Amino acid sequence: MNEVIREFLIETHENLAQLDLDLVTLEKDPGEAETLARVFRTLHTVKGTAGFLGLQRLQSVSHAAENLLSRLRDGALVFNPAIAGALLAVVDAIRSMLATVEASETDGAGDF
């Protein structure tokens, strides 16, 4: 496996573990700006690295979540159960794509 991809997988899995915890924190305290910023940075990093690696599906899913998080940070939306569910679905989709990247060094053909 390409060393860059291997490092990306390790780092992203670690970041997703923290992201799970951060989403629970946001469910309890939707106004927690520092946690929201950390979630945004995590998905921004996934998006950027996926783009660098040519993983366009992964980049697109991460970008969609990043757009949602931008609206939350700007106050256009308020974190609620529906948004929490959407972000958890994004995390699941990213994990699925990471498994495909690990197996084939592509992000697969899944429709997320």
Biotite code that builds the C-alpha atoms (Angstrom):
import biotite.structure as struc

atoms = struc.array([
    struc.Atom([0.000, 0.000, 0.000], chain_id="A", res_id=1, res_name="MET", atom_name="CA", element="C"),
    struc.Atom([1.144, 3.518, -0.793], chain_id="A", res_id=2, res_name="ASN", atom_name="CA", element="C"),
    struc.Atom([2.712, 5.071, 2.339], chain_id="A", res_id=3, res_name="GLU", atom_name="CA", element="C"),
    struc.Atom([0.750, 8.319, 1.960], chain_id="A", res_id=4, res_name="VAL", atom_name="CA", element="C"),
    struc.Atom([-2.527, 6.418, 1.758], chain_id="A", res_id=5, res_name="ILE", atom_name="CA", element="C"),
    struc.Atom([-1.569, 4.301, 4.756], chain_id="A", res_id=6, res_name="ARG", atom_name="CA", element="C"),
    struc.Atom([-0.859, 7.406, 6.838], chain_id="A", res_id=7, res_name="GLU", atom_name="CA", element="C"),
    struc.Atom([-4.103, 8.996, 5.641], chain_id="A", res_id=8, res_name="PHE", atom_name="CA", element="C"),
    struc.Atom([-6.062, 5.929, 6.759], chain_id="A", res_id=9, res_name="LEU", atom_name="CA", element="C"),
    struc.Atom([-4.438, 5.849, 10.199], chain_id="A", res_id=10, res_name="ILE", atom_name="CA", element="C"),
    struc.Atom([-4.913, 9.566, 10.804], chain_id="A", res_id=11, res_name="GLU", atom_name="CA", element="C"),
    struc.Atom([-8.475, 9.616, 9.515], chain_id="A", res_id=12, res_name="THR", atom_name="CA", element="C"),
    struc.Atom([-9.550, 6.659, 11.654], chain_id="A", res_id=13, res_name="HIS", atom_name="CA", element="C"),
    struc.Atom([-8.097, 8.399, 14.717], chain_id="A", res_id=14, res_name="GLU", atom_name="CA", element="C"),
    struc.Atom([-9.854, 11.654, 13.807], chain_id="A", res_id=15, res_name="ASN", atom_name="CA", element="C"),
    struc.Atom([-13.176, 9.875, 13.262], chain_id="A", res_id=16, res_name="LEU", atom_name="CA", element="C"),
    struc.Atom([-12.972, 8.366, 16.746], chain_id="A", res_id=17, res_name="ALA", atom_name="CA", element="C"),
    struc.Atom([-12.674, 11.885, 18.164], chain_id="A", res_id=18, res_name="GLN", atom_name="CA", element="C"),
    struc.Atom([-15.410, 13.084, 15.813], chain_id="A", res_id=19, res_name="LEU", atom_name="CA", element="C"),
    struc.Atom([-17.821, 10.520, 17.287], chain_id="A", res_id=20, res_name="ASP", atom_name="CA", element="C"),
    struc.Atom([-17.143, 11.909, 20.761], chain_id="A", res_id=21, res_name="LEU", atom_name="CA", element="C"),
    struc.Atom([-17.483, 15.485, 19.522], chain_id="A", res_id=22, res_name="ASP", atom_name="CA", element="C"),
    struc.Atom([-20.875, 14.785, 17.964], chain_id="A", res_id=23, res_name="LEU", atom_name="CA", element="C"),
    struc.Atom([-22.104, 13.401, 21.296], chain_id="A", res_id=24, res_name="VAL", atom_name="CA", element="C"),
    struc.Atom([-20.854, 16.581, 22.967], chain_id="A", res_id=25, res_name="THR", atom_name="CA", element="C"),
    struc.Atom([-22.725, 18.707, 20.432], chain_id="A", res_id=26, res_name="LEU", atom_name="CA", element="C"),
    struc.Atom([-25.914, 16.738, 21.035], chain_id="A", res_id=27, res_name="GLU", atom_name="CA", element="C"),
    struc.Atom([-25.643, 17.643, 24.723], chain_id="A", res_id=28, res_name="LYS", atom_name="CA", element="C"),
    struc.Atom([-24.491, 21.236, 24.149], chain_id="A", res_id=29, res_name="ASP", atom_name="CA", element="C"),
    struc.Atom([-25.282, 22.453, 20.605], chain_id="A", res_id=30, res_name="PRO", atom_name="CA", element="C"),
    struc.Atom([-23.651, 25.819, 21.272], chain_id="A", res_id=31, res_name="GLY", atom_name="CA", element="C"),
    struc.Atom([-20.205, 24.405, 22.048], chain_id="A", res_id=32, res_name="GLU", atom_name="CA", element="C"),
    struc.Atom([-18.224, 26.460, 19.504], chain_id="A", res_id=33, res_name="ALA", atom_name="CA", element="C"),
    struc.Atom([-14.831, 24.849, 20.142], chain_id="A", res_id=34, res_name="GLU", atom_name="CA", element="C"),
    struc.Atom([-16.215, 21.366, 19.537], chain_id="A", res_id=35, res_name="THR", atom_name="CA", element="C"),
    struc.Atom([-18.034, 22.513, 16.413], chain_id="A", res_id=36, res_name="LEU", atom_name="CA", element="C"),
    struc.Atom([-14.800, 24.058, 15.115], chain_id="A", res_id=37, res_name="ALA", atom_name="CA", element="C"),
    struc.Atom([-12.937, 20.791, 15.764], chain_id="A", res_id=38, res_name="ARG", atom_name="CA", element="C"),
    struc.Atom([-15.578, 18.789, 13.859], chain_id="A", res_id=39, res_name="VAL", atom_name="CA", element="C"),
    struc.Atom([-15.311, 21.251, 10.981], chain_id="A", res_id=40, res_name="PHE", atom_name="CA", element="C"),
    struc.Atom([-11.498, 21.010, 10.911], chain_id="A", res_id=41, res_name="ARG", atom_name="CA", element="C"),
    struc.Atom([-11.624, 17.220, 10.932], chain_id="A", res_id=42, res_name="THR", atom_name="CA", element="C"),
    struc.Atom([-13.936, 17.066, 7.938], chain_id="A", res_id=43, res_name="LEU", atom_name="CA", element="C"),
    struc.Atom([-12.008, 19.849, 6.193], chain_id="A", res_id=44, res_name="HIS", atom_name="CA", element="C"),
    struc.Atom([-8.826, 17.802, 6.577], chain_id="A", res_id=45, res_name="THR", atom_name="CA", element="C"),
    struc.Atom([-10.500, 14.646, 5.249], chain_id="A", res_id=46, res_name="VAL", atom_name="CA", element="C"),
    struc.Atom([-11.847, 16.625, 2.278], chain_id="A", res_id=47, res_name="LYS", atom_name="CA", element="C"),
    struc.Atom([-8.504, 18.193, 1.443], chain_id="A", res_id=48, res_name="GLY", atom_name="CA", element="C"),
    struc.Atom([-6.462, 15.037, 1.747], chain_id="A", res_id=49, res_name="THR", atom_name="CA", element="C"),
    struc.Atom([-9.026, 13.006, -0.190], chain_id="A", res_id=50, res_name="ALA", atom_name="CA", element="C"),
    struc.Atom([-8.821, 15.577, -2.983], chain_id="A", res_id=51, res_name="GLY", atom_name="CA", element="C"),
    struc.Atom([-5.027, 15.403, -2.943], chain_id="A", res_id=52, res_name="PHE", atom_name="CA", element="C"),
    struc.Atom([-5.208, 11.606, -3.212], chain_id="A", res_id=53, res_name="LEU", atom_name="CA", element="C"),
    struc.Atom([-7.806, 11.691, -6.012], chain_id="A", res_id=54, res_name="GLY", atom_name="CA", element="C"),
    struc.Atom([-10.542, 10.135, -3.857], chain_id="A", res_id=55, res_name="LEU", atom_name="CA", element="C"),
    struc.Atom([-13.336, 12.195, -5.353], chain_id="A", res_id=56, res_name="GLN", atom_name="CA", element="C"),
    struc.Atom([-16.317, 10.463, -3.723], chain_id="A", res_id=57, res_name="ARG", atom_name="CA", element="C"),
    struc.Atom([-14.745, 10.802, -0.315], chain_id="A", res_id=58, res_name="LEU", atom_name="CA", element="C"),
    struc.Atom([-13.923, 14.409, -1.066], chain_id="A", res_id=59, res_name="GLN", atom_name="CA", element="C"),
    struc.Atom([-17.527, 15.112, -2.119], chain_id="A", res_id=60, res_name="SER", atom_name="CA", element="C"),
    struc.Atom([-19.075, 13.547, 0.976], chain_id="A", res_id=61, res_name="VAL", atom_name="CA", element="C"),
    struc.Atom([-16.662, 15.415, 3.235], chain_id="A", res_id=62, res_name="SER", atom_name="CA", element="C"),
    struc.Atom([-17.347, 18.645, 1.360], chain_id="A", res_id=63, res_name="HIS", atom_name="CA", element="C"),
    struc.Atom([-21.110, 18.290, 1.827], chain_id="A", res_id=64, res_name="ALA", atom_name="CA", element="C"),
    struc.Atom([-20.622, 17.811, 5.570], chain_id="A", res_id=65, res_name="ALA", atom_name="CA", element="C"),
    struc.Atom([-18.232, 20.742, 5.685], chain_id="A", res_id=66, res_name="GLU", atom_name="CA", element="C"),
    struc.Atom([-20.881, 22.949, 4.030], chain_id="A", res_id=67, res_name="ASN", atom_name="CA", element="C"),
    struc.Atom([-23.426, 21.909, 6.657], chain_id="A", res_id=68, res_name="LEU", atom_name="CA", element="C"),
    struc.Atom([-20.950, 22.632, 9.428], chain_id="A", res_id=69, res_name="LEU", atom_name="CA", element="C"),
    struc.Atom([-20.198, 26.053, 7.940], chain_id="A", res_id=70, res_name="SER", atom_name="CA", element="C"),
    struc.Atom([-23.869, 26.915, 8.234], chain_id="A", res_id=71, res_name="ARG", atom_name="CA", element="C"),
    struc.Atom([-23.853, 25.750, 11.848], chain_id="A", res_id=72, res_name="LEU", atom_name="CA", element="C"),
    struc.Atom([-20.765, 27.827, 12.649], chain_id="A", res_id=73, res_name="ARG", atom_name="CA", element="C"),
    struc.Atom([-22.285, 30.892, 10.985], chain_id="A", res_id=74, res_name="ASP", atom_name="CA", element="C"),
    struc.Atom([-25.475, 30.508, 12.998], chain_id="A", res_id=75, res_name="GLY", atom_name="CA", element="C"),
    struc.Atom([-27.660, 29.925, 9.924], chain_id="A", res_id=76, res_name="ALA", atom_name="CA", element="C"),
    struc.Atom([-28.602, 26.533, 11.404], chain_id="A", res_id=77, res_name="LEU", atom_name="CA", element="C"),
    struc.Atom([-28.830, 25.183, 14.937], chain_id="A", res_id=78, res_name="VAL", atom_name="CA", element="C"),
    struc.Atom([-27.502, 21.741, 15.773], chain_id="A", res_id=79, res_name="PHE", atom_name="CA", element="C"),
    struc.Atom([-30.464, 19.409, 16.224], chain_id="A", res_id=80, res_name="ASN", atom_name="CA", element="C"),
    struc.Atom([-31.183, 15.648, 16.104], chain_id="A", res_id=81, res_name="PRO", atom_name="CA", element="C"),
    struc.Atom([-31.689, 15.644, 12.321], chain_id="A", res_id=82, res_name="ALA", atom_name="CA", element="C"),
    struc.Atom([-28.327, 17.324, 11.752], chain_id="A", res_id=83, res_name="ILE", atom_name="CA", element="C"),
    struc.Atom([-26.690, 14.973, 14.249], chain_id="A", res_id=84, res_name="ALA", atom_name="CA", element="C"),
    struc.Atom([-28.120, 12.020, 12.320], chain_id="A", res_id=85, res_name="GLY", atom_name="CA", element="C"),
    struc.Atom([-26.882, 13.424, 9.012], chain_id="A", res_id=86, res_name="ALA", atom_name="CA", element="C"),
    struc.Atom([-23.386, 13.933, 10.383], chain_id="A", res_id=87, res_name="LEU", atom_name="CA", element="C"),
    struc.Atom([-23.336, 10.439, 11.891], chain_id="A", res_id=88, res_name="LEU", atom_name="CA", element="C"),
    struc.Atom([-24.360, 9.088, 8.468], chain_id="A", res_id=89, res_name="ALA", atom_name="CA", element="C"),
    struc.Atom([-21.447, 10.999, 6.951], chain_id="A", res_id=90, res_name="VAL", atom_name="CA", element="C"),
    struc.Atom([-19.070, 9.410, 9.454], chain_id="A", res_id=91, res_name="VAL", atom_name="CA", element="C"),
    struc.Atom([-20.451, 5.967, 8.538], chain_id="A", res_id=92, res_name="ASP", atom_name="CA", element="C"),
    struc.Atom([-20.048, 6.728, 4.824], chain_id="A", res_id=93, res_name="ALA", atom_name="CA", element="C"),
    struc.Atom([-16.475, 7.894, 5.355], chain_id="A", res_id=94, res_name="ILE", atom_name="CA", element="C"),
    struc.Atom([-15.646, 4.743, 7.300], chain_id="A", res_id=95, res_name="ARG", atom_name="CA", element="C"),
    struc.Atom([-17.135, 2.638, 4.507], chain_id="A", res_id=96, res_name="SER", atom_name="CA", element="C"),
    struc.Atom([-15.068, 4.456, 1.912], chain_id="A", res_id=97, res_name="MET", atom_name="CA", element="C"),
    struc.Atom([-11.932, 4.137, 4.046], chain_id="A", res_id=98, res_name="LEU", atom_name="CA", element="C"),
    struc.Atom([-12.429, 0.358, 4.125], chain_id="A", res_id=99, res_name="ALA", atom_name="CA", element="C"),
    struc.Atom([-12.606, 0.415, 0.338], chain_id="A", res_id=100, res_name="THR", atom_name="CA", element="C"),
    struc.Atom([-9.489, 2.607, 0.141], chain_id="A", res_id=101, res_name="VAL", atom_name="CA", element="C"),
    struc.Atom([-7.662, 0.161, 2.384], chain_id="A", res_id=102, res_name="GLU", atom_name="CA", element="C"),
    struc.Atom([-8.654, -2.759, 0.146], chain_id="A", res_id=103, res_name="ALA", atom_name="CA", element="C"),
    struc.Atom([-8.186, -1.160, -3.257], chain_id="A", res_id=104, res_name="SER", atom_name="CA", element="C"),
    struc.Atom([-6.652, 2.336, -2.895], chain_id="A", res_id=105, res_name="GLU", atom_name="CA", element="C"),
    struc.Atom([-9.845, 3.751, -4.429], chain_id="A", res_id=106, res_name="THR", atom_name="CA", element="C"),
    struc.Atom([-12.936, 5.098, -2.704], chain_id="A", res_id=107, res_name="ASP", atom_name="CA", element="C"),
    struc.Atom([-15.193, 2.701, -4.573], chain_id="A", res_id=108, res_name="GLY", atom_name="CA", element="C"),
    struc.Atom([-18.425, 3.205, -6.436], chain_id="A", res_id=109, res_name="ALA", atom_name="CA", element="C"),
    struc.Atom([-20.796, 3.595, -3.492], chain_id="A", res_id=110, res_name="GLY", atom_name="CA", element="C"),
    struc.Atom([-23.534, 6.193, -3.745], chain_id="A", res_id=111, res_name="ASP", atom_name="CA", element="C"),
    struc.Atom([-23.390, 8.314, -0.637], chain_id="A", res_id=112, res_name="PHE", atom_name="CA", element="C"),
])
